Amino acid sequence: MEVFVCGASGRMGKLIVERVKEEKDMELAGAVVKEEDVPGFMPDTELEDALKGHKKAIVVDFTEPEATVKHAEIALSMGHNMVIGTTGLTEEEIEKMKNLAYESKASVVLSPNFSLGINVLLKAVELISQKLEGYDADIIEIHHRNKRDRPSGTAIAISQRLVQKADINSIRAGDIFGEHIVMFAGSGEKLEIKHTALGRDCFVSGVIRAIRWIYGLSDGEIHSMEEVLGL
């Protein structure tokens, strides 16, 4: 499997690059960055030409919305599959990628969070929310001080699973990888579900799993990480 990693100089990008190099069934075909003239990296202005030399590569994108849409326009229109972890994408941007994938029969895994634990949590809170109808619900999400989107994409995904209307409380502090707490409160009791990312390895492992899952798929659809995990 030939893999291009966009955002290769970022926190997640660096880890994904190193992990892809370690996988026996994967080959790092390109480490892509926005900046020009970065030793060891390919500027994204060269992405289109680089992809022309590959029949069915997988483009992994952990950048920012504007760059992700730009990369998707190139990769999907050429029929290459994508794994996207960029958060903060608008509905219009996602719809644009859906249309690109449909037209070229390319496939995409799009997820705000690639950890197994978070995706199990999403299924769990959906069930709990239905059974605790009438309870109050709140979401607390904590991330490192440099995270741009607020609330996090994961917190938004959690809120969309709830029957109850929930406030999202966002905290940006230190170098915390990621923490999400969902609280249900009723008469005389409170139930909390909490997920803590102790490092970025849990996200990287999910990305690798998504790459393998989407390899060879050509259905023109955008898929979730829950589909990848069979949840």
Secondary structure, 3 states (H helix, E strand, C coil): CEEEEECCCCHHHHHHHHHHHHCCCCEEEEEEECCCCCCCCEEHHHHHHHHHCCCCCEEEECCCHHHHHHHHHHHHHCCCEEEECCCCCCHHHHHHHHHHHHHHCCCEEECCCCCHHHHHHHHHHHHHHHHCCCCEEEEEEEECCCCCCCCCHHHHHHHCCCCCCEEEEEEECCCCCEEEEEEEEECCEEEEEEEEECCCHHHHHHHHHHHHHHCCCCCCCEECHHHHHCC
